[in-house]
Amino acid sequence: MGIFLHWSFLSGAHPDILCHPELSPLLLRRVMVVMRTKSGFTALTEKFIQRSGPDRGTDELAQTLNDYLCDILEEMLIFGGDIFKFAGDAVLVLWRAPPRELAKTISLVLQCSRQIQRKYGNRDTRVGQKVRLKIGISAGPMDLLLVGDRRRQYFLICGQALDEVREAEELANAGEVILSATSWELCEQHRLRTRRPAGKRAVKVTGMDRMSWSECQDALRKLVQHPRSRRLEGEGAMRPALPLPSGPNTHDMLSKYISEAALRKLDDRVPLELFSELRPVTSLFVQLQLTAGINTVAIHTAVHDASRMMLEILCPHKGEINKIVLFDKGCVFLCVFGLGGEKLPYESIHALQSASQIFNSCSMMLMETEAVSVAVTSGTVFCGVTGHPLRHEYTVIGQKVNLAARMMVHYPGLVSCDAVTYASSRLPPYYFKELPERKMKGLSHPGTVYQYVGITKKSIFGMGLAKKRSEYAPLLGREKEIDLFGSCLKAYEDLGQRHILAFEGRWAPERATYLPNWPISARLLATVSGQFPVSDKVREMRGIERKKELHSTWAKVLEKTIGGEFGIFVIDNAHFIDPASWSIMSPLLRNVSYFMVMSLAPGYARTEGFCKAAADNTTSQKITYLRLDELKPSAVVQTVCQNLRVDSTDLARFLIQRSSGIPYYCKELLGCLLCNDMLLLRTRRRAEKAEDNWESLIIEASPLAATSSSSAGNDGRVCIIRPDVNPENTVLPTTLKEIALAQLDRIKPLKQTVLKFAAVIGPVFTTQLLSHILPDGMRHKMNCLLDMLVSDNILKWLKTTEVPEDVRDPTKGPGTSRQAGSGVERPSPSKKTTERQSGVLVFCVPLLREAAYELWPERQRVALHRKCAAFLERHVHKCKSCGQGDFVAFHRFTVTRTWEGGSSQGPAEQGDPHSWEALVLAGEQLTIC
């Protein structure tokens, strides 16, 4: 089944013209149809966002568009169409026909188009705006272009027919079908009733003598099909099916056209219905305005060269080209950062740097390009499969995608970005220039738009200068690390001992907190990082010569920066130092007495690789390695009191639970609460007493109270979370969501999918409930996947159980005294009960669970919650002292919850003797938390 689904997805993700390369497009004439919504896709998107918010609104938009497209594409598939390309709210469809059958094929396409207009040309949406269609049709020869590199390839078409269908679609109004001038000359004119728009050669079709059923079938049979293909007849649809693969080459060839994010899920056997997610991503649109009148060969060369350059630039930043469209707005590239498995912290910076490099490279190196425009936006979008089960694609849909497309058109010839990207990059203001506001179609409030100017002389000479740390902001909870640094530095100053001190952080940008701004003699990464203009002389150098010149230049810069026999280095992200960088530093380090302080990301392989490289390229006999653990609760409290200058015991308790002891997490969570007005500050008088309740009693008696009191003083201010705010519903700050998703994306897709299901249940969950909500095809892998997640320190067991012998076989005697006195009524054992590990697990990092939960589309999330509720309802019991039995008579027999048409029942409802006990334990743990 897995192999079949894999091949089914691959075949459905490609048009027939690509799957059958032996059918040369140069030898055939084609009828081309462009269908586009008239209501305004961008305006419709904005209405969904305004009605339901950015996340839910995006999900509702994607679902509405997907349902609508599925119905329309069904009709086109029935009439023999080949869905070639999706482009936002537009779809490009091809019919292949021999020249002698072209007139009959145009009639077939017209009948299909008019039928679509009659059935789906006017549809209501839940936001009160109607979706209406307009259709343009053209006919003629066209060329198939394949571009890209050896790993990733893309397909597009060009030719006069493409220009004509674009013109016809632009002439059409809602509910209309327009024939291009060429297709009007080639069609069966006697069938049609038409009207010609003023001053245009194209015609509007107002009526048609319908083809009979037998005429339609005859026309379908004469369409050009693959000789070995057969019809797929599912739900009345027809599509020439791909022949089953005869070898690995076919699979490899088709995989090159699939998004890497989708391929990862596909290769890990993630069910297709679980591909879709709501993800915060960064969208990057690139428009190449090609020189007018250039031929097909020149177009192919320009687009091919541009795609190769972009792939080379995007790859190190984990970005990818999602699609290339030679249509409507010139040649347009949609690039995306942050798709599944590709999330990086500081994504906005990666996207802006890539945008700048793409703009410069395309402007300088593409001779057939008149102008280059790049737009960058950040926000939550729908990432997943759109279209029809027999023809679909993996893409992104959302308001931010539409905004980037509009910005690309309204701010030509530069790199623009939205306000969210500007803010989330946290780059200095002089990297940007505010642009004048311009009215954009379908967008009432696009927000401030900025031009990204990147590195300038001002930023080059200003970067790398350490900001003075406030004397009131010591490094809390890092006394051991500070003492170690102090002793190593003193040994270096007194004895000149060469020493490397390496700190390994946790998976968070904690380096900003644990590396203080000590004075340094050299800081290589800060001094020479950035973008520099490339001279004509350097541009003419070949690869090896260019590398040698670069090596020599950096060596001179480093030597001049140190300027003596002694040097102190403070290097962030030292795990990124590659062999080439070590080779630049190595000759100088052998002649200098140095002291190095470095930070490393966690990971055994990184640590081992760094230590080996440091030993091979330096003369230091001493390398001290120290792993930074999370802060203790008392240090978290001190951090809060330090930042707010108040006694914040209540708030500190919330941050301790959510921050996992990471100072950066604590800082971002605190900033989020402040920005969203969720905190209440008031002055506490000396004689004021705490409220007389259990919670206050526990707080006053805890060590946290003493710590915070000593930090703020008895007469200090008190900071509490507002009474009307539920901190558990606090949305993750963008920065923390990026970090959590980056960690989540390091996990294989199938394990990530299990985590997403567990996240729906909560921070603590039972294996019985998890098994109940998992799809049938994943249940047999659950225990293995959970064990791997535990070994990865993502989950941890609170308790595991084995079915007692007397419960497996009630005839062997009564239960133990512990069982008898527990007051818990056990379900009767079932013959179908599986002997598998069961118990309670908890997320080690709460933020990881929250990030995983927010990936679910709304419809699936609601369905899973209902399934969880059904499970819990079936396991509600009274204790023995209450008379046992159900709270509501026969309530278990009335539970009929379903999930996407399936039954709510699962293996966990077949009498697992530990389900109730595990639920009780999970409830106790939640109470403690």
BELWO-V81033 format. One line per field, one symbol per residue. ss: DSSP state (@ for helix, = for strand, . for the rest). phi: phi as a letter, one per 30 degrees, with the letter a starting at -180 (. if undefined). psi: psi as a letter, one per 20 degrees, with the letter a starting at -180 (. if undefined). A space follows every 50 residues. Layout:
ss = ???
phi = ???
psi = ???
This chain:
ss = .@@@@@@@@@@@...@@@@.....@@@.=========...@@@@@@@@@@ @@.@@@@@@@@@@@@@@@@@@@@@@@@@...======..========.@@ @@@@@@@@@@@@@@@@@@@@.==.......==========..======.. ..======.@@@@@@@@@@@@.....===.@@@@@@..@@@====..... ..======....@@@@@@@@@.=.......====..====.......@@@ @@@@@....@@@@@@@@....@@@..==============.....@@@@@ @@@@@@@@@@@@@@@...========....=======.........@@@@ @@@@@@@@@@@@@@@...====================..=======.@@ @@@@@@@@@@....====@@@@@@@...@@@===.....=..=.....== ==....@@@@@@................@@@@@@@@@@@@@@@@@...== ====......@@@@.......=.@@@@@.......@@@@...@@@@@@@@ @@@@@@@@@@@@...======..@@@..@@@@@@@@@@@...======== ...@@@@@@@@@@@@@@.....=====.....@@@@@@@@@@@@..=.@@ @@@@@@@@@...@@@@@@@@@@@@@...=====..........@@@@@@@ @.@@@@@@@@@@....=====.....@@@....@@@@@@@@@@@....@@ @@@@@@@@@@@..===@@@@@@@..@@@@..@@@@@@@@@@...====== =...@@@@.@@@....@@@@.................======..@@@@@ @@@....@@@@@@@@@@@@@@@@@.....@@@........@@@....==. .==...@@@.....@@@@@@@@@@@@@@.
phi = .dddddddddddcbdddddbddddddcbcbccbccbdcdjddddeddddd dbjddddddddddddddddedddedddddidcddacbiccbcbcbcbded cddddddddddddddddddbdbbdbdcicdcbcbbcbbbkdaccccbkcd cbbbbabbkdddddddddddddceicbccdeddddcdddddccbbceeib ddbcdcaaddddedddddddddddbddcdbdccchidbaedddddcaddd ddddddcceddddddddcideedcddbcbdbccbcbccddddiddddddd ddddddddddddddedcicbddabbcaicicccccbcjdeibdbdhddde ddddddddddddddccdccdabbbbbbbldbdclcbjcecabacabbldd dddddddeddbdiaccbddddedddhdeeddbbdcddbdceibdbdidcc cdcidbeddddcdidddddddcbdddibddddddddddddddddciddac ccccdcdaddedcccddddbcbbedddcdkcbdcddddddddeddddddd edddddddddddhlcbaccbbdhddddceddddddeedddcbdbbccbcb ddkdddddddddddddcbcdcbbccbcdddddeddddddddddchbdbdd dddddddcdhicedeedddddddddchccbcadcdeddcdddbddddddd dddddddddddcjdcddccbdeddccddcdddeeddddddddddddcded dddddddddddkdbbcddddddcddedcddceddddddddddicbbdcac bbddddddbeddkdddddddcdicdddddbdddcdbdblbbbddcedddd dddddddeddddddddddddddddcdbddddcjhiddceidddcdbdbbh icdddbddccjddcedddddddddddddd
psi = gggghghggghijqqhhhhmiinpiijqqqpppppqqhingghgghhggh gjrgghggghgggghggggggghgghhhjjqoogppndjqppqqppqqhi jgghhggghghgghhghhhjiopqrijjpqpqqqpqprqrqrppppraai gpqqqrqrrhhghhhggghhhqrpjqppprgghhhirnhiiqprppqpjq hrqpoirpoqqrghgghghhhiqorphjqrpompkiqpppqqqqpirhhg ghghhhjqphghhggghjkpqhijhqqoqorppoppponqppjqrhghgg gghggghggghhghghjkrqphqppmqfkboppoqppjrpjjpqqlhhgg ggggggggggghhhiohjphqpppppqqrprpoapqcqhiorqoaqprgh ghgggghhgimqjroqqrhgggghhkqqhjirppqqpqpppiohmirppq poibprhghgiiqippqpppijmropjkgghggggghghhhgggikppqp oppparmqlihihiormqqqhpnghhgiqapqqprhghhiqrgghggggg ghghggggghggkaiqpppopqliiiorhhghhghghhhijqoqpppqqq qqpggggggggggghhjrjpiooppppprqqqhhhgghgghghikrolgg hhgghghhikjoggggghgghggghjliqpprppqhjpqrqmrhghgggh iqhhggghghhhqhjrqpprpqhjpohhjpppqgghhggghghhiiqqhg hhgghgghhhgahpqqhghghhiqqgiihiiggghgghhghjkhrqphpq qqoqhhhhniiirrrrhgghjijpoqqqqqhipqnrpqbprqphohhhgg ghgihpqgghgghhhhhghgghhijpqqrhijjaaqgppkhhijokqqol irqiqahijkkoijggghggggggghgg.
